[in-house]
């Protein structure tokens, strides 16, 4: 598990989804993550907000015959909870390897 805050990208290095939304990329604040990208439409449907801290987890799912890292939001994190989670989860670390599925 990890804590992250998210911003929507608007770079041509990324493509939009079928609803013309760019993905959101998280900045890890605490814990270890293997990916931090969330589909733009899903981010909005779930009522998530940019720059708000969220407790998240990664899982590996198969999509069109390929394994992909999925980032799921577990819950929002208040400022009062953030310090305790940072101590519990440890230093922020994003671990992306060359062999990670994209």
N, C-alpha and C positions, 0 to 999 in steps of 0.2 A: 504494500500500500504506500501511497505517497500523497502529499498535498501539493496542489498546483493552482495557479490562476491562469486564465485563458484570454487570448486576444485573437480576433479574426484576422487572417492574412488577406492581403490584397495585392499579392505579387503574381506576376505572370508565370512564375515558377510553379505555381499551383493551379489546378483547374477547378472550376466550379462544379457543383453537383447538378443533378437534373432539375433542381429548383433555382439554379443560378446563384447558389450560396457558396462562398469560399469556406474552407475548413477553419477551425479554431485550433491554435497551437498553444499548449500549456507551458508555463515556466514553472519548473519544479521548485517548491519552497522547502520541502522536507521529504525524506524517504528516498527510495530507489524506484525509478521508472524505466521501462524499456521502450516506451512510446508515449507521446502526449498529444496526438492529433485526434480531434473529434469532428465528425461530419457537421457542416454548417447547419443543415436543416435539422438534424437531430439535436444539436445544441440549442437551437431556438425552440423546437417542440417541447423539450424538457424544461423550458423556462429558466435556463441557466443564464447567468449574467457575466459579461466580460469583467475582468479585474477583481472578481470575487474569488475567495479561496474555497477550494473543494477537496474533500477527501476522495481519492480515486484509486482504482486498481487496474492492472493490465491483465488481459487474458489473450490466448491465442485461439483464433477461430479460422475455419476454412471458408474461403470465399472464391467461387469460381475455380475450384481445384487447387488454390494456393493458400498457404497458411499466412494469416495477417495478424498483427498485434492490434487488439482493440483496447481503447481506453474507456472505462466506464466510471461515471461519477456515482459515488456512494451517498454522499450528503454534503451540504454546505458546511463550512467551518466558520464559526464566529471568531472575532478577534480575541475573545477570552479563551477560546479553545485552541487557538493557533499555537501559542507558546508551548503548551503541554504536548501537543502533537509533534512539534518540532523537536522537543527533547526526546519523546518516545520513539519517533521514526528515524531520528538522526539526520545527519547532513544531507542536503539535497544532492541527488546524483541521477543523471540521465545516462543510461547505459545502452547505447545503440552500437551494435557490431555490424561488421560488413556482411555477416551471414544472417542478419535479422531480416525477416520478411518485410516487404514494403507494402 
